Amino acid sequence: MLGRVLGRGGFCVVTEIKAVSLLAENETKQANPNDDAKDYSNEIILQDRSFIEAKCIRNGDARYCIKKISAETQKDKERYFKGVIDLAIELKILAVLKHPNIIKMRAVAAGQSFQKDNFIMLDRLYDTLQQRLKKWTKSAEKPWNKLMKKIKQKLFTDRLMIAYDLSSAFKYIHSHKYVRSFET
């Protein structure tokens, strides 16, 4: 069961997942064993199916989200084609990245990449960096926080940890050649 929309991008919409009901193993569509290349869109990829179903909600919040081509994008053939390619590239990259500071892909739709219901199931991101920066700024500006050294120290430590986590993720991505430096 889907919840509220969390965000929209150029081609896709991201919606929280409030509940998961999984198909039995024998009801899922299997990949064609005659395919030469592995096509992630033709098989269900799940990490511990029962855990996802049982622990879909954590502390009252949706733990996962679903990313799929938006209805607006589906209406325009050229945009739809670009959106499907964009989603397929993201799927391929997320399928191989394993890092604690990079969002995890939990499942994909069974079937063809160009089907209308194609999706990626991801761990939910609760805050963007921009949202976190706004919270920090607001907290730092409160008069009582300006006077309290412990609160200022915690804000500094939080920011430093986020910066470290981001740099760790970028170093990992760079080492896998997904991000390259430009040399002149």
C-alpha positions in Angstrom: 0.0 0.0 0.0 1.4 3.3 -1.0 1.4 6.4 1.1 2.2 10.0 0.4 4.4 11.4 -2.4 7.9 12.1 -1.1 9.3 13.8 -4.1 9.3 14.3 -7.9 12.2 14.4 -10.3 12.5 15.0 -14.1 10.9 11.7 -15.0 9.9 9.9 -11.8 7.8 10.2 -8.7 8.9 8.7 -5.3 6.2 7.5 -2.9 6.4 6.0 0.6 5.4 2.4 1.1 3.0 2.0 4.0 2.6 -1.8 3.7 4.0 -4.7 1.6 2.3 -7.8 0.6 4.6 -10.2 -1.3 3.7 -12.8 -3.8 4.6 -16.4 -3.0 7.8 -17.6 -4.6 5.9 -19.7 -7.2 3.7 -16.7 -8.2 6.7 -14.5 -9.2 7.7 -14.1 -12.8 11.0 -15.8 -13.4 13.8 -14.5 -15.6 14.3 -16.3 -18.9 17.3 -18.7 -18.4 18.1 -18.4 -22.1 19.0 -14.7 -21.8 22.7 -14.0 -22.5 23.0 -10.8 -20.5 21.6 -10.4 -17.0 18.6 -8.1 -17.2 17.7 -6.9 -13.7 14.2 -5.8 -14.9 13.3 -9.4 -15.7 13.6 -10.8 -12.2 12.6 -9.8 -8.7 15.5 -8.8 -6.5 14.7 -8.8 -2.8 16.8 -8.7 0.3 15.0 -10.9 2.9 11.4 -10.8 1.6 9.9 -11.6 5.0 11.9 -8.8 6.8 10.7 -6.2 4.2 7.1 -7.3 4.6 7.2 -7.5 8.5 9.3 -4.3 9.1 7.9 -2.0 6.5 7.1 0.6 9.2 9.8 1.7 11.7 8.9 4.1 14.6 5.7 5.0 12.9 7.4 6.0 9.6 7.5 4.2 6.3 10.9 2.5 5.9 10.8 2.0 2.1 9.8 4.0 -0.9 9.0 3.2 -4.5 10.3 5.1 -7.5 8.5 4.9 -10.8 7.9 6.8 -14.0 5.4 9.6 -13.3 2.0 9.8 -15.1 3.0 13.1 -16.8 6.1 11.4 -18.2 4.1 8.4 -19.5 2.0 10.7 -21.6 5.0 12.0 -23.7 6.6 9.1 -25.7 10.0 10.8 -25.9 10.1 11.7 -22.2 8.9 8.3 -21.3 11.7 6.7 -23.3 14.3 8.9 -21.6 12.7 8.2 -18.2 12.9 4.5 -18.7 16.6 4.7 -19.7 17.3 6.9 -16.7 15.5 4.5 -14.3 17.3 1.5 -15.9 20.7 3.2 -15.4 19.9 4.0 -11.8 18.8 0.4 -11.2 22.0 -0.9 -12.7 24.2 1.4 -10.6 22.4 0.8 -7.4 22.4 -3.0 -8.0 26.2 -3.1 -7.6 26.9 -0.4 -5.0 27.2 -1.6 -1.4 28.1 1.2 1.0 26.5 2.2 4.3 26.1 5.8 3.1 24.5 5.0 -0.2 20.8 4.2 -0.4 20.0 0.6 -1.0 17.8 -0.9 -3.7 15.6 -3.5 -2.2 13.5 -4.7 -5.2 12.6 -4.1 -8.8 9.5 -4.9 -10.8 9.3 -8.2 -12.6 8.9 -7.9 -16.3 10.1 -5.7 -19.1 11.8 -2.3 -18.6 9.2 -0.5 -20.8 6.1 -1.8 -18.9 3.9 0.9 -17.4 4.3 -0.4 -13.8 8.1 -0.6 -13.7 9.6 0.5 -10.4 12.5 0.4 -8.0 12.0 -0.2 -4.3 14.5 1.7 -2.2 15.2 2.5 1.5 13.5 5.7 2.3 15.6 8.9 2.7 14.2 10.9 5.6 16.0 14.1 5.1 17.9 15.6 2.2 21.0 17.5 2.9 19.2 20.8 2.0 16.5 20.0 4.6 19.1 19.1 7.2 21.0 22.4 6.6 17.8 24.3 7.2 17.2 22.5 10.5 20.7 23.2 11.6 20.5 26.9 10.7 17.1 27.2 12.5 18.5 25.5 15.6 21.7 27.5 15.7 19.7 30.8 15.4 17.6 30.1 18.5 18.7 32.5 21.3 19.1 29.9 24.0 21.2 27.7 21.7 23.6 30.5 21.0 24.4 30.6 24.7 24.8 26.9 25.2 28.2 25.5 24.4 27.1 21.8 24.4 24.3 22.4 21.8 26.8 24.3 19.6 29.3 21.5 19.9 26.6 18.9 19.0 25.6 20.9 15.9 29.2 21.1 14.9 29.7 17.3 15.5 26.6 16.5 13.5 27.7 18.5 10.5 31.2 17.0 10.7 29.8 13.5 10.7 27.6 14.2 7.7 30.5 15.7 5.8 32.6 12.6 6.6 29.7 10.2 5.5 29.3 12.1 2.2 33.0 12.1 1.5 33.2 8.3 2.3 30.3 7.6 -0.1 31.9 9.7 -2.9 35.3 8.0 -2.4 33.6 4.6 -2.7 31.7 5.7 -5.9 34.9 7.2 -7.3 36.8 4.0 -6.7 34.1 2.1 -8.8 34.5 4.6 -11.6 31.0 6.0 -11.4 32.4 9.5 -10.7 35.6 10.5 -12.4 37.8 13.4 -11.9 38.4 15.6 -15.0 42.0 16.2 -15.7 43.2 18.8 -18.1 
